[in-house]
Amino acid sequence: MTLFSGVMRAGTKDKLQEKLVQIQTEWVGTQPRVVQYVLSWMQYKTYFVGAYVDKVPHFESSSSSRVEGAHSTLKQRLQVSIGDMMTVVERVLQFLADQYQEIDTTISQQKERRNPIHLDMFYDQVCRASYFHLIKFYVVD
């Protein structure tokens, strides 16, 4: 394991400090620019150092299916892996516009839909509220 991967995998803040000191002492004479670069990234340590990232149980999975799904959808929309930057930008912008329109349409349809649930206590409000708003209210834990 390299020193830098030791920094990323540091499970505690003390281990992180140990690894940073180790990098500074071992590399400052031979690789001062690398040391400077690593230290410059420490302002973002909450995003990639294990001592900060591992606060939420993720069972050692560092990828997210949401991200992978979004990446897959975007790749399908781009259709080709080669092309000039302008073509890619135009397709991404069109993809985002289409996706926004689809979400906006779905929300509009949800707002117009009436809820079939009749709660005696809230009968007057239920009849006047849209399905969209009732779902926000009617959450079963």
N, C-alpha and C positions, 0 to 999 in steps of 0.2 A: 504494500500500500504506500503510495507516495505521500509526501508531507501535506500537499494540498488536499488530497482526498481525505486525509486525517482531519484536516480543518473542517471539511464539509460534514464528515460523519461524527464530529465531536458531540457526544451525548449530553454534556453539561457545559456550563459557561467556564468552569475551571479547566476542563479538558481543552476547550477552545483556546483559552489563554496560553496553556502549555504548548499547544501546537503552533500558535503564532510566535511565541518566544523561540521555539525550536527552529522555525523557518527563518527568523531573523538572525539567530546565531549561526546557523549552518550556511545560509545563502547570502548574507549581507556582503561578504568579501568577494564571492565569485559571481553572484547574480543579483546585484542591488536593484536593478530595474524590475525583476520578478518580485522581489520583496515589496517594493513600492506598489506594484500592480496589485498584489494580494491584499496589502493593507488598504488600498483605495476601495476595494470591493467590500470591506468590512462594514461600510455604512449601509449595505444591503443585506447584512448577515441574517436578518429575520426571515428572509425569503429562501435561503438555501442552506443554512447551517443547522445540523440536526438538533442541537440544543434548543433551537427556537421552533423549527418546523415540526418536530416530533411531539408537540404538545397534544395533537389530535391523533387518535388511533387510526392508522391507515394501513396496518398490517404489511408494512414494507413495500407497499405499492406506491410508486412515485408518479404514476400517470393517472389521468382522469378520463373516464369514458366520455364525459361531456366534451373535453378537449379533443379526444380522438374522433368523436362523432362530428364535431364541427370541422375538423381538419379533413375528414373524409368527404363531407358534403362540399366543402370548398374545392377540393381536388376534382370532384365530379363536375362541378360547375366550370372549372377552368378548362377541363377536357384534355389539354395537352401540357406536358411538362416543360416545353420549350416555347419561347416566344419573346417578343420584346416587352419591356417594362410597361409601356403604355397600354398594350393589350391586356396585360394582367391586371393593371389598375382599373381599367374600364370594366372588366368582367367582375372584379371584386366589388366595385361600387354598384354595379347592376344587381349582383347577388344580394348585397345588403339592402338595396331598395326593394327588391322583390320579397325578401324575407320580412322586412318591416311591414310591407303591405299585407302580407299573409297574416302576420300576428295581429295587425290592426283590424283586419276583417274578422278574425276569430273572436277578438275581444268585443267587437260591435255585435256580433251574433249572440255572444254570451249575455251581453247587457240587455238585449231585446227579449231573450227567453224568460218566461215566467216559471217560477218554482212550483212544482206540484205538491210540495210538502205543506200541510196545513197544521200549524201549531195553534191550539185554541187560545193560548195566552197572548200570542202575538198575531192573531188573525188579521187585524187591520193592517199591520205593517207588512205581513207576508203578502197580502194581496196587492200591495202597492210597490213592493220591492222587486227588483229584477233578480234573476237567477244569479247573476254575477255578484251582486252585493249580498245575497242570502248565503251563498257559499262562504263568503268571508265571515259572516256572522255565525253560521251553523257548522262549527268545527267540532267533531267528536274526537276526544283524545283516547 
